[in-house]
Each structure stands twice: as C-alpha cells, then as structure tokens.
Amino acid sequence: MRFDVVTLFPGLVEPVIEHGVVGRAAEQGLVELHCWNPRDYTRDRHRSVDDRPYGGGPGMIMLIEPLEAAIGAARAANPGAPVIYLSPQGRRLTQQMLADRAQQGAAIFLCGRYEGIDERLIEAEVDDEWSLGDYVISGGELAAMVCIDAMTRLLPGALGHGESAARDSFSDGLLDCPHYTRPEEYAGRPVPRVLLNGNHRQIEVWREQQALGRTWLRRPDLLEQRELDARQQALLDEFIAATRKR
Ligand SMILES: C[S@@+](CC[C@H](N)C(=O)[O-])C[C@H]1O[C@@H](n2cnc3c(N)ncnc32)[C@H](O)[C@@H]1O
C-alpha cells in the first residue's frame, strides 16, 4: 500500500516507517511512504507557504498554490488515491474507516499547519476529512502517522501473528479482553486460573466474555450499536451478575 503525505515537515512523518510494525511492513514491501513538501513548489524567492488571513485575526493560513502543486504531484504518483485532509473538523476516525481505506488501497494525506488551509483549496482538492478527535493539535503530521500505523496493522502479513489484528479492540465492535504474562502472581494478584488450565475452548469463551464485559463497563455505546446473539447475551448476563455480586 502506498501512502503519500503532503507536509511542510517530511522529517517528522518519515520515521513512522522506520520502526516497529510499520518498519517491518516497509521492509517486506507491504507499504511505502512518499512525502511532498509544498515548500518545494513555491515560486517566490522567500519560498512562502503561508500568508495573513483576509479579514484580519491571528495566525497564518496555508497558501493555495504550493499545496495545489504538491497535491498534483502526489496524485500523479499515486493515481486514484483520495486526498484526505487531517482536520479537527473532519469525520472522527474509527477503526472501520481505517479498515475500509486499508482495503481499498492507497491514500494521500494532507497535513495542515498554522490556522489551517485556505478553504478554496479544501473545496477544490480534498476528497475526505478525518479527525483524530475533538481536540486541536498543531499540525496534521501526527494524525497522518496515526492513520499510516493503524492502516498498516490491518494489511495481511503486516503483523507477526496473523490473528492479532482481528482480536484488537474495535475490530469486531468490542474492546479487547485483558491480557496476562509472567509472573503467575504479582503483588497478590494471580493470573485468572482459566488461562493456566490449557483448555483452549474454555479460554476462548472466557476471553469472549471478558471482551463483552469490558465493553459493557467501559464503552456501553459500542454495545448499543451491535446485536448480540443469544450465546453472547448469556455470557454478558453472567459477567454482569458476577460484577454486581462483587
Ligand atoms: C492548529 S490546527 C488548525 C485548527 C483550525 N484553526 C480549527 O480550529 O479547525 C493546524 C492543523 O493541525 C491539524 N489538526 C489539528 N487538530 C486535528 C485533529 N483533531 N485531527 C486531525 N488533524 C488535526 C490540521 O491539519 C490543521 O489544519
């Protein structure tokens, strides 16, 4: 999968493919990253990429022309990929949005800086707007890196263990179950016994029940969007009853 990022700070974004899961995926040729710096497409001797806002007010606004040229170069190198502007005003990111895009293929991420981008460039060039959440960061680069990491994890072969992504929180609409490793007892807290008994069927059922229970405790909104079958409902009811007894 090819990611293109239009950014004034390529040096901030590029390390995302140098480490960990994304780094390994890049080594395997599963992902590639190309950055396009609007400053390389300026025509004035100051290499200006921003200017004062019409109407006055604080901050600077990113100029249309250098962005348009950088996006044009990215589109030419990655034909058919949508231009996604990372913006606090965009659709709030979900695992499903990332999974859909990862399945469809490439993406061109547009990173804003300063007070943002001239609206006319957004109207003319942007296909979608994604937000990390209801808060404001200083630039779209961190958001682009989040998207690149989260989408890469979903590509077949990117994770060491093929099952891991499917078990992650949100992949099937639930939070993940709790996990444990050695030691068997820590500060008086033992590992749940069922995980030690070697009965894989029981362990699977316990994990499913924990995922359902955790989601009910922490993110009940996710359960509202989901229909449980009778078996899952029984597992959740048992979890709720045990929680209330405690
Ligand atoms: C300081 S912000 C500009 C915020 C803009 N004035 C507003 O309030 O909507 C600069 C850039 O950071 C990025 N950014 C900020 N918050 C973001 C968020 N929650 N999700 C994605 N990108 C964000 C966008 O690319 C934005 O153009």
Ligand as a Chemical Component Dictionary entry (heavy atoms), coordinates in Angstrom:
data_LIG
# 
_chem_comp.id                   LIG 
_chem_comp.type                 NON-POLYMER 
_chem_comp.pdbx_formal_charge   0 
_chem_comp.three_letter_code    LIG 
# 
loop_
_chem_comp_atom.comp_id 
_chem_comp_atom.atom_id 
_chem_comp_atom.alt_atom_id 
_chem_comp_atom.type_symbol 
_chem_comp_atom.charge 
_chem_comp_atom.model_Cartn_x 
_chem_comp_atom.model_Cartn_y 
_chem_comp_atom.model_Cartn_z 
_chem_comp_atom.pdbx_ordinal 
LIG C1  C1  C 0  -3.733  24.411 14.738 1  
LIG S1  S1  S 1  -4.585  23.359 13.647 2  
LIG C2  C2  C 0  -5.777  24.452 12.926 3  
LIG C3  C3  C 0  -7.103  24.320 13.578 4  
LIG C4  C4  C 0  -8.189  25.160 12.927 5  
LIG N1  N1  N 0  -7.951  26.567 13.141 6  
LIG C5  C5  C 0  -9.529  24.774 13.547 7  
LIG O1  O1  O 0  -9.803  25.203 14.666 8  
LIG O2  O2  O -1 -10.276 23.993 12.942 9  
LIG C6  C6  C 0  -3.433  23.082 12.368 10 
LIG C7  C7  C 0  -3.608  21.754 11.639 11 
LIG O3  O3  O 0  -3.491  20.682 12.559 12 
LIG C8  C8  C 0  -4.236  19.572 12.080 13 
LIG N2  N2  N 0  -5.128  19.114 13.162 14 
LIG C9  C9  C 0  -5.409  19.759 14.303 15 
LIG N3  N3  N 0  -6.243  19.064 15.075 16 
LIG C10 C10 C 0  -6.517  17.924 14.422 17 
LIG C11 C11 C 0  -7.319  16.800 14.712 18 
LIG N4  N4  N 0  -8.052  16.704 15.816 19 
LIG N5  N5  N 0  -7.343  15.780 13.820 20 
LIG C12 C12 C 0  -6.625  15.851 12.674 21 
LIG N6  N6  N 0  -5.841  16.896 12.343 22 
LIG C13 C13 C 0  -5.784  17.935 13.203 23 
LIG C14 C14 C 0  -4.987  20.033 10.835 24 
LIG O4  O4  O 0  -4.280  19.575 9.689  25 
LIG C15 C15 C 0  -4.944  21.532 10.961 26 
LIG O5  O5  O 0  -5.013  22.189 9.709  27 
# 
loop_
_chem_comp_bond.comp_id 
_chem_comp_bond.atom_id_1 
_chem_comp_bond.atom_id_2 
_chem_comp_bond.value_order 
_chem_comp_bond.pdbx_ordinal 
LIG C1  S1  SING 1  
LIG S1  C2  SING 2  
LIG S1  C6  SING 3  
LIG C2  C3  SING 4  
LIG C3  C4  SING 5  
LIG C4  N1  SING 6  
LIG C4  C5  SING 7  
LIG C5  O1  DOUB 8  
LIG C5  O2  SING 9  
LIG C6  C7  SING 10 
LIG C7  O3  SING 11 
LIG C7  C15 SING 12 
LIG O3  C8  SING 13 
LIG C8  N2  SING 14 
LIG C8  C14 SING 15 
LIG N2  C9  SING 16 
LIG N2  C13 SING 17 
LIG C9  N3  DOUB 18 
LIG N3  C10 SING 19 
LIG C10 C11 SING 20 
LIG C10 C13 DOUB 21 
LIG C11 N4  SING 22 
LIG C11 N5  DOUB 23 
LIG N5  C12 SING 24 
LIG C12 N6  DOUB 25 
LIG N6  C13 SING 26 
LIG C14 O4  SING 27 
LIG C14 C15 SING 28 
LIG C15 O5  SING 29 
# 
